[in-house]
Amino acid sequence: MNTINSQFTMSLSIILLGYLLKKTGILKESDGEVISRLIFNVTLPSIVINVFSTMTIDKKLLLVPVICFVYGLFMAVVAIIVFRKESRRNKGMLTMLVPSFNIGLFAYPLVESIWGKEGLKYFGMFDMGNSFIVFAVCYIIASIYSSSEGEISYKNIFSKTLHSIPFLTYIITLTINLLGFTIPKPLIEITGILSKANMPLALLVLGLYLSFSFKKEYLKNMAKIIALRYLIGFGVGIFLYNLVPDTMFKITMLLGFILPISFTVIPYSVEFDYDTRFVGTVNNFTIIISFLLIWGIVAFI
Protein backbone atom coordinates (compact mmCIF):
# COMPACT_ATOMS: atom_id res chain seq x y z
CA MET A 1 0.00 0.00 0.00
CA ASN A 2 2.77 2.46 0.96
CA THR A 3 4.63 1.70 -2.28
CA ILE A 4 1.52 2.41 -4.36
CA ASN A 5 0.81 5.63 -2.48
CA SER A 6 4.41 6.76 -2.90
CA GLN A 7 4.27 6.08 -6.66
CA PHE A 8 1.09 8.13 -7.05
CA THR A 9 2.44 10.88 -4.78
CA MET A 10 5.60 11.07 -6.89
CA SER A 11 3.52 11.19 -10.11
CA LEU A 12 1.29 13.91 -8.68
CA SER A 13 4.37 15.89 -7.62
CA ILE A 14 5.76 15.87 -11.17
CA ILE A 15 2.36 16.93 -12.59
CA LEU A 16 2.18 19.80 -10.06
CA LEU A 17 5.76 20.75 -10.92
CA GLY A 18 4.73 21.13 -14.57
CA TYR A 19 1.74 23.24 -13.52
CA LEU A 20 3.92 25.47 -11.29
CA LEU A 21 6.54 25.89 -14.03
CA LYS A 22 3.75 27.15 -16.30
CA LYS A 23 2.27 29.45 -13.65
CA THR A 24 5.66 31.00 -12.83
CA GLY A 25 6.43 31.55 -16.53
CA ILE A 26 9.51 29.32 -16.58
CA LEU A 27 7.72 27.14 -19.13
CA LYS A 28 4.72 27.93 -21.33
CA GLU A 29 1.77 25.76 -22.26
CA SER A 30 3.03 25.94 -25.86
CA ASP A 31 6.22 24.20 -24.67
CA GLY A 32 4.00 21.23 -23.91
CA GLU A 33 3.46 20.75 -27.64
CA VAL A 34 7.22 20.37 -28.23
CA ILE A 35 7.60 17.94 -25.32
CA SER A 36 4.52 16.01 -26.49
CA ARG A 37 6.09 15.60 -29.94
CA LEU A 38 9.24 14.28 -28.30
CA ILE A 39 7.18 11.79 -26.29
CA PHE A 40 5.01 10.55 -29.16
CA ASN A 41 7.86 10.33 -31.66
CA VAL A 42 10.79 9.19 -29.49
CA THR A 43 10.21 8.01 -25.93
CA LEU A 44 6.83 6.27 -26.40
CA PRO A 45 7.96 4.32 -29.51
CA SER A 46 11.10 3.42 -27.54
CA ILE A 47 8.93 1.86 -24.81
CA VAL A 48 6.94 -0.06 -27.43
CA ILE A 49 10.09 -1.45 -29.08
CA ASN A 50 11.65 -2.32 -25.73
CA VAL A 51 8.54 -4.09 -24.38
CA PHE A 52 7.03 -5.68 -27.50
CA SER A 53 10.30 -6.99 -28.91
CA THR A 54 10.82 -9.40 -26.02
CA MET A 55 7.32 -10.29 -24.87
CA THR A 56 5.51 -13.55 -25.56
CA ILE A 57 2.23 -13.07 -27.44
CA ASP A 58 -0.63 -15.29 -26.29
CA LYS A 59 -4.34 -15.37 -27.08
CA LYS A 60 -5.48 -13.31 -24.12
CA LEU A 61 -3.17 -10.46 -25.16
CA LEU A 62 -4.67 -10.39 -28.66
CA LEU A 63 -8.11 -10.00 -27.07
CA VAL A 64 -7.14 -6.72 -25.39
CA PRO A 65 -7.07 -4.47 -28.52
CA VAL A 66 -10.24 -6.14 -29.85
CA ILE A 67 -12.13 -5.43 -26.62
CA CYS A 68 -10.88 -1.83 -26.57
CA PHE A 69 -11.91 -1.26 -30.21
CA VAL A 70 -15.38 -2.80 -29.77
CA TYR A 71 -15.90 -0.77 -26.60
CA GLY A 72 -14.90 2.43 -28.42
CA LEU A 73 -17.41 1.75 -31.20
CA PHE A 74 -20.11 1.04 -28.62
CA MET A 75 -19.38 4.30 -26.77
CA ALA A 76 -19.48 6.28 -30.03
CA VAL A 77 -22.96 4.90 -30.78
CA VAL A 78 -24.13 5.65 -27.22
CA ALA A 79 -22.83 9.21 -27.48
CA ILE A 80 -24.58 9.80 -30.82
CA ILE A 81 -27.86 8.66 -29.22
CA VAL A 82 -27.37 10.75 -26.06
CA PHE A 83 -26.47 13.93 -27.99
CA ARG A 84 -28.98 13.42 -30.83
CA LYS A 85 -30.93 16.58 -29.92
CA GLU A 86 -27.86 18.82 -30.02
CA SER A 87 -27.05 20.94 -33.08
CA ARG A 88 -25.05 19.14 -35.76
CA ARG A 89 -21.72 20.75 -34.83
CA ASN A 90 -22.25 20.31 -31.09
CA LYS A 91 -23.14 16.66 -31.66
CA GLY A 92 -19.85 16.12 -33.50
CA MET A 93 -17.77 17.87 -30.85
CA LEU A 94 -19.43 16.15 -27.89
CA THR A 95 -19.51 12.69 -29.46
CA MET A 96 -15.81 12.66 -30.40
CA LEU A 97 -14.94 13.22 -26.71
CA VAL A 98 -16.57 10.00 -25.50
CA PRO A 99 -14.85 6.92 -27.09
CA SER A 100 -11.07 7.56 -26.83
CA PHE A 101 -8.46 7.26 -24.07
CA ASN A 102 -5.21 8.99 -23.14
CA ILE A 103 -2.73 6.13 -22.77
CA GLY A 104 0.63 7.44 -24.00
CA LEU A 105 0.79 10.52 -21.77
CA PHE A 106 -1.38 9.40 -18.85
CA ALA A 107 -1.54 5.61 -18.42
CA TYR A 108 2.00 4.62 -19.44
CA PRO A 109 3.83 6.59 -16.70
CA LEU A 110 1.58 5.23 -13.94
CA VAL A 111 1.54 1.67 -15.28
CA GLU A 112 5.32 1.61 -15.74
CA SER A 113 5.96 2.84 -12.19
CA ILE A 114 3.64 0.24 -10.60
CA TRP A 115 3.67 -2.87 -12.84
CA GLY A 116 6.74 -2.35 -15.02
CA LYS A 117 7.09 -4.15 -18.38
CA GLU A 118 4.35 -6.65 -17.54
CA GLY A 119 1.82 -3.85 -17.22
CA LEU A 120 3.13 -1.96 -20.24
CA LYS A 121 2.59 -4.89 -22.60
CA TYR A 122 -1.09 -5.14 -21.65
CA PHE A 123 -1.71 -1.40 -21.84
CA GLY A 124 0.30 -1.31 -25.07
CA MET A 125 -2.13 -3.79 -26.61
CA PHE A 126 -5.01 -1.74 -25.18
CA ASP A 127 -3.56 1.34 -26.86
CA MET A 128 -3.38 -0.49 -30.19
CA GLY A 129 -7.17 -0.90 -30.17
CA ASN A 130 -7.51 2.66 -28.91
CA SER A 131 -5.42 3.96 -31.84
CA PHE A 132 -8.04 2.75 -34.33
CA ILE A 133 -10.70 4.60 -32.32
CA VAL A 134 -8.64 7.81 -32.08
CA PHE A 135 -7.39 8.01 -35.66
CA ALA A 136 -10.43 6.53 -37.43
CA VAL A 137 -13.65 6.64 -35.39
CA CYS A 138 -13.09 9.97 -33.57
CA TYR A 139 -11.74 11.61 -36.72
CA ILE A 140 -14.71 10.42 -38.80
CA ILE A 141 -17.15 11.72 -36.17
CA ALA A 142 -15.36 15.07 -35.94
CA SER A 143 -15.25 15.37 -39.72
CA ILE A 144 -18.76 14.24 -40.62
CA TYR A 145 -20.54 16.59 -38.19
CA SER A 146 -18.31 19.62 -38.79
CA SER A 147 -20.16 20.60 -41.97
CA SER A 148 -23.68 20.32 -43.32
CA GLU A 149 -22.49 18.08 -46.19
CA GLY A 150 -21.21 15.39 -43.84
CA GLU A 151 -18.29 14.48 -46.10
CA ILE A 152 -15.51 12.21 -44.85
CA SER A 153 -11.91 12.57 -46.03
CA TYR A 154 -10.64 8.99 -46.09
CA LYS A 155 -7.34 10.32 -47.38
CA ASN A 156 -6.91 12.36 -44.19
CA ILE A 157 -7.85 9.38 -42.01
CA PHE A 158 -5.30 7.19 -43.77
CA SER A 159 -2.69 9.95 -43.57
CA LYS A 160 -3.19 10.49 -39.82
CA THR A 161 -2.88 6.77 -39.15
CA LEU A 162 0.33 6.51 -41.20
CA HIS A 163 1.78 9.59 -39.49
CA SER A 164 1.26 8.15 -36.00
CA ILE A 165 4.73 6.93 -35.06
CA PRO A 166 3.55 5.05 -31.93
CA PHE A 167 0.81 3.24 -33.88
CA LEU A 168 3.21 2.23 -36.67
CA THR A 169 5.72 1.11 -34.05
CA TYR A 170 3.06 -1.10 -32.44
CA ILE A 171 2.21 -2.74 -35.77
CA ILE A 172 5.81 -3.22 -36.98
CA THR A 173 7.18 -4.46 -33.64
CA LEU A 174 4.23 -6.82 -33.08
CA THR A 175 4.59 -8.20 -36.63
CA ILE A 176 8.31 -8.80 -36.10
CA ASN A 177 7.51 -10.58 -32.83
CA LEU A 178 4.76 -12.78 -34.33
CA LEU A 179 6.98 -13.75 -37.29
CA GLY A 180 9.68 -14.90 -34.89
CA PHE A 181 12.29 -12.32 -35.92
CA THR A 182 14.43 -10.41 -33.43
CA ILE A 183 15.26 -6.73 -33.20
CA PRO A 184 19.02 -5.98 -33.05
CA LYS A 185 20.33 -5.82 -29.48
CA PRO A 186 21.94 -2.33 -29.87
CA LEU A 187 18.52 -0.90 -30.88
CA ILE A 188 16.87 -2.52 -27.85
CA GLU A 189 19.58 -1.05 -25.59
CA ILE A 190 19.20 2.44 -27.07
CA THR A 191 15.40 2.37 -26.83
CA GLY A 192 15.73 1.09 -23.26
CA ILE A 193 17.66 4.24 -22.33
CA LEU A 194 15.28 6.57 -24.18
CA SER A 195 12.19 4.91 -22.72
CA LYS A 196 13.25 5.91 -19.20
CA ALA A 197 12.56 9.56 -20.08
CA ASN A 198 8.92 8.86 -20.98
CA MET A 199 7.45 8.83 -17.48
CA PRO A 200 8.80 12.19 -16.17
CA LEU A 201 8.23 13.96 -19.51
CA ALA A 202 4.66 12.68 -19.85
CA LEU A 203 3.73 13.70 -16.30
CA LEU A 204 5.38 17.10 -16.78
CA VAL A 205 3.29 17.69 -19.92
CA LEU A 206 0.09 16.84 -18.06
CA GLY A 207 0.97 19.62 -15.61
CA LEU A 208 1.70 22.10 -18.39
CA TYR A 209 -1.70 21.46 -19.99
CA LEU A 210 -3.58 21.50 -16.69
CA SER A 211 -6.11 24.35 -16.37
CA PHE A 212 -8.87 25.03 -13.86
CA SER A 213 -10.78 27.81 -15.63
CA PHE A 214 -14.03 27.12 -17.43
CA LYS A 215 -17.34 28.73 -18.39
CA LYS A 216 -20.50 27.91 -16.42
CA GLU A 217 -22.38 27.10 -19.62
CA TYR A 218 -20.00 24.17 -20.11
CA LEU A 219 -21.27 22.37 -17.01
CA LYS A 220 -24.29 20.56 -18.47
CA ASN A 221 -22.52 18.92 -21.40
CA MET A 222 -19.37 18.33 -19.34
CA ALA A 223 -21.47 16.45 -16.79
CA LYS A 224 -23.01 14.29 -19.53
CA ILE A 225 -19.64 13.38 -21.03
CA ILE A 226 -18.10 12.61 -17.63
CA ALA A 227 -21.13 10.54 -16.59
CA LEU A 228 -21.05 8.54 -19.85
CA ARG A 229 -17.33 7.84 -19.71
CA TYR A 230 -17.04 6.91 -16.05
CA LEU A 231 -20.36 5.23 -15.25
CA ILE A 232 -20.28 2.95 -18.31
CA GLY A 233 -16.50 2.56 -18.23
CA PHE A 234 -16.45 1.59 -14.56
CA GLY A 235 -19.41 -0.77 -15.02
CA VAL A 236 -17.83 -2.58 -17.99
CA GLY A 237 -14.47 -2.63 -16.22
CA ILE A 238 -15.90 -4.29 -13.10
CA PHE A 239 -17.77 -6.84 -15.25
CA LEU A 240 -14.62 -7.85 -17.14
CA TYR A 241 -12.53 -7.73 -13.96
CA ASN A 242 -14.74 -10.43 -12.44
CA LEU A 243 -14.94 -12.44 -15.67
CA VAL A 244 -11.31 -13.42 -16.26
CA PRO A 245 -8.67 -15.02 -13.98
CA ASP A 246 -5.52 -13.31 -15.39
CA THR A 247 -4.50 -10.58 -12.92
CA MET A 248 -2.95 -8.07 -15.33
CA PHE A 249 -5.76 -8.58 -17.85
CA LYS A 250 -8.27 -7.81 -15.08
CA ILE A 251 -6.41 -4.65 -14.04
CA THR A 252 -6.11 -3.45 -17.65
CA MET A 253 -9.86 -3.80 -18.20
CA LEU A 254 -10.74 -2.20 -14.87
CA LEU A 255 -8.49 0.83 -15.30
CA GLY A 256 -8.42 1.13 -19.10
CA PHE A 257 -12.05 2.23 -19.47
CA ILE A 258 -11.75 5.04 -16.90
CA LEU A 259 -8.69 6.70 -18.44
CA PRO A 260 -8.94 10.38 -19.51
CA ILE A 261 -9.92 11.59 -22.98
CA SER A 262 -7.19 11.33 -25.63
CA PHE A 263 -5.19 14.53 -26.20
CA THR A 264 -5.63 13.99 -29.94
CA VAL A 265 -9.16 15.44 -29.80
CA ILE A 266 -7.65 18.88 -29.13
CA PRO A 267 -5.96 19.18 -32.56
CA TYR A 268 -9.16 17.72 -34.06
CA SER A 269 -11.15 20.54 -32.44
CA VAL A 270 -8.75 23.06 -34.01
CA GLU A 271 -8.88 21.40 -37.44
CA PHE A 272 -12.70 21.33 -37.54
CA ASP A 273 -13.24 24.67 -35.78
CA TYR A 274 -14.98 23.28 -32.69
CA ASP A 275 -14.89 24.98 -29.27
CA THR A 276 -11.27 24.27 -28.37
CA ARG A 277 -11.60 25.76 -24.91
CA PHE A 278 -14.49 23.42 -24.08
CA VAL A 279 -12.60 20.39 -25.41
CA GLY A 280 -9.51 21.34 -23.42
CA THR A 281 -11.55 21.93 -20.25
CA VAL A 282 -13.29 18.54 -20.40
CA ASN A 283 -9.94 16.91 -21.13
CA ASN A 284 -8.40 18.49 -18.03
CA PHE A 285 -11.27 17.45 -15.80
CA THR A 286 -11.02 13.83 -16.94
CA ILE A 287 -7.28 13.87 -16.12
CA ILE A 288 -8.01 14.92 -12.55
CA ILE A 289 -10.93 12.50 -12.12
CA SER A 290 -9.05 9.55 -13.64
CA PHE A 291 -5.94 10.19 -11.56
CA LEU A 292 -7.89 10.20 -8.29
CA LEU A 293 -10.08 7.24 -9.30
CA ILE A 294 -7.15 5.08 -10.39
CA TRP A 295 -5.19 5.98 -7.26
CA GLY A 296 -8.12 4.85 -5.11
CA ILE A 297 -8.80 1.69 -7.12
CA VAL A 298 -5.16 0.57 -7.25
CA ALA A 299 -4.75 1.18 -3.51
CA PHE A 300 -7.94 -0.83 -2.86
CA ILE A 301 -7.17 -3.84 -5.07
Secondary structure in CASP SS format (residue, H / E / C, confidence):
PFRMAT SS
TARGET T0000
AUTHOR 0000-0000-0000
METHOD secondary structure of the structure
MODEL  1
M C 1.00
N H 1.00
T H 1.00
I H 1.00
N H 1.00
S H 1.00
Q H 1.00
F H 1.00
T H 1.00
M H 1.00
S H 1.00
L H 1.00
S H 1.00
I H 1.00
I H 1.00
L H 1.00
L H 1.00
G H 1.00
Y H 1.00
L H 1.00
L H 1.00
K H 1.00
K H 1.00
T C 1.00
G C 1.00
I C 1.00
L C 1.00
K C 1.00
E C 1.00
S C 1.00
D H 1.00
G H 1.00
E H 1.00
V H 1.00
I H 1.00
S H 1.00
R H 1.00
L H 1.00
I H 1.00
F H 1.00
N H 1.00
V H 1.00
T H 1.00
L H 1.00
P H 1.00
S H 1.00
I H 1.00
V H 1.00
I H 1.00
N H 1.00
V H 1.00
F H 1.00
S C 1.00
T C 1.00
M C 1.00
T C 1.00
I C 1.00
D C 1.00
K H 1.00
K H 1.00
L H 1.00
L H 1.00
L H 1.00
V H 1.00
P H 1.00
V H 1.00
I H 1.00
C H 1.00
F H 1.00
V H 1.00
Y H 1.00
G H 1.00
L H 1.00
F H 1.00
M H 1.00
A H 1.00
V H 1.00
V H 1.00
A H 1.00
I H 1.00
I H 1.00
V H 1.00
F C 1.00
R C 1.00
K C 1.00
E C 1.00
S C 1.00
R H 1.00
R H 1.00
N H 1.00
K H 1.00
G H 1.00
M H 1.00
L H 1.00
T H 1.00
M H 1.00
L C 1.00
V C 1.00
P C 1.00
S C 1.00
F C 1.00
N C 1.00
I H 1.00
G H 1.00
L H 1.00
F H 1.00
A H 1.00
Y H 1.00
P H 1.00
L H 1.00
V H 1.00
E H 1.00
S H 1.00
I H 1.00
W H 1.00
G H 1.00
K H 1.00
E H 1.00
G H 1.00
L H 1.00
K H 1.00
Y H 1.00
F H 1.00
G H 1.00
M H 1.00
F H 1.00
D H 1.00
M H 1.00
G H 1.00
N H 1.00
S H 1.00
F H 1.00
I H 1.00
V H 1.00
F H 1.00
A H 1.00
V H 1.00
C H 1.00
Y H 1.00
I H 1.00
I H 1.00
A H 1.00
S H 1.00
I H 1.00
Y C 1.00
S C 1.00
S C 1.00
S C 1.00
E C 1.00
G C 1.00
E C 1.00
I C 1.00
S C 1.00
Y H 1.00
K H 1.00
N H 1.00
I H 1.00
F H 1.00
S H 1.00
K H 1.00
T H 1.00
L H 1.00
H C 1.00
S C 1.00
I H 1.00
P H 1.00
F H 1.00
L H 1.00
T H 1.00
Y H 1.00
I H 1.00
I H 1.00
T H 1.00
L H 1.00
T H 1.00
I H 1.00
N H 1.00
L H 1.00
L C 1.00
G C 1.00
F C 1.00
T C 1.00
I C 1.00
P C 1.00
K H 1.00
P H 1.00
L H 1.00
I H 1.00
E H 1.00
I H 1.00
T H 1.00
G H 1.00
I H 1.00
L H 1.00
S H 1.00
K C 1.00
A C 1.00
N H 1.00
M H 1.00
P H 1.00
L H 1.00
A H 1.00
L H 1.00
L H 1.00
V H 1.00
L H 1.00
G H 1.00
L H 1.00
Y H 1.00
L C 1.00
S C 1.00
F C 1.00
S C 1.00
F C 1.00
K C 1.00
K H 1.00
E H 1.00
Y H 1.00
L H 1.00
K H 1.00
N H 1.00
M H 1.00
A H 1.00
K H 1.00
I H 1.00
I H 1.00
A H 1.00
L H 1.00
R H 1.00
Y H 1.00
L H 1.00
I H 1.00
G H 1.00
F H 1.00
G H 1.00
V H 1.00
G H 1.00
I H 1.00
F H 1.00
L H 1.00
Y H 1.00
N C 1.00
L C 1.00
V C 1.00
P C 1.00
D C 1.00
T H 1.00
M H 1.00
F H 1.00
K H 1.00
I H 1.00
T H 1.00
M H 1.00
L H 1.00
L H 1.00
G H 1.00
F C 1.00
I C 1.00
L C 1.00
P C 1.00
I C 1.00
S C 1.00
F C 1.00
T C 1.00
V H 1.00
I H 1.00
P H 1.00
Y H 1.00
S H 1.00
V H 1.00
E H 1.00
F C 1.00
D C 1.00
Y C 1.00
D C 1.00
T H 1.00
R H 1.00
F H 1.00
V H 1.00
G H 1.00
T H 1.00
V H 1.00
N H 1.00
N H 1.00
F H 1.00
T H 1.00
I H 1.00
I H 1.00
I H 1.00
S H 1.00
F H 1.00
L H 1.00
L H 1.00
I H 1.00
W H 1.00
G H 1.00
I H 1.00
V H 1.00
A H 1.00
F H 1.00
I C 1.00
END
